[in-house]
Amino acid sequence: MRILIVDDEPVSLELLAAVLTRANHEVISVRDGRQAWEQLVREPIPLVITDSNMPDLDGLELCRRIRAHDDPLYTCVILLTAVGRDDGFLTAMDAGADDFITKPFKREELLARVRVAERVLNLQKRHPRARRAPADLLLLQEHPRRSEILAQGGRLHRDASPHPLQSRRLSDLLEGARGAPAQGT
């Protein structure tokens, strides 16, 4: 798989490139968000792994630009950050990241998350109407009330639309569940 990696720290960039290349991925490396954005505008790349904290154009803004860009193919974004999971996770997801890894990363975790991104991208290729759905589906994986949310999505599917994400995006369901207390508490 072609992967664009973005990090302003040369050691991190080299480490990411080495791990991904050894796993038989084609890696394109750039040193900042602006270079990454220019690369993506010239040529869509299915997976971007970006550091969150970079000068000029940071990883969060890069995510926002990718999501705002009207590209017919979905681009998965994995955000790398030194910020702790609790502090950065929701910020990353709200910016449009599909996944989140805390630095220093573990090789096995990075490769596992890349495999998940590959599965999502392959699913999107088979079902092109699901262009925006992958981010919602990845976010749902870790949601504590995912069964309830999926059940709501199923009701929407049966009652309102041929596809639950057409009538009410999964992100809307997630947002409603964030504000509501968990059942049984």
URNOR-V24686 format. One line per field, one symbol per residue. phi: phi as a letter, one per 20 degrees, with the letter a starting at -180 (. if undefined). psi: psi as a letter, one per 40 degrees, with the letter a starting at -180 (. if undefined). burial: b if it has 24 or more other ideal C-beta (glycine too) atoms within 12 Angstrom, else e. A space follows every 50 residues. Layout:
phi=???
psi=???
burial=???
This chain:
phi=.ecedcaeegfffffgffffffemeedddcebffffffffffbfcfccdc fedcfmcefffggffffffedfdfdecdeebeffgffdgffffffofebb ceefeegffgffffffgfffffffffcffegefgffffffgdffdfffff ffffffffecbfbgffebfgffffffffeefffnd
psi=ihhhihhehdddddddddddddefihhhhieiddddddddddhhhdhhhi idgiichiddddddddddhghdiihihhhhieiidddeddddddeeidih hhihihddddddddddddddddddddgdefdedddddddddehdfddddd ddddddddddiehdeddhiddddddddddiiiie.
burial=bbbbbbbbeeebbebbbebbeeeebebbbbbbbebbbebbeeeebbbbbb bbbbeebbbbbbbebbbeeeeeebbbbbbbbeeeeeebbebbbebbbbbb bbbebeeeebbebbebbbbbbeebeeeeebbbbbbbbbbbeebebeeebe ebbeebeeeeeeebbeebbbbebbeebeeeeeeee
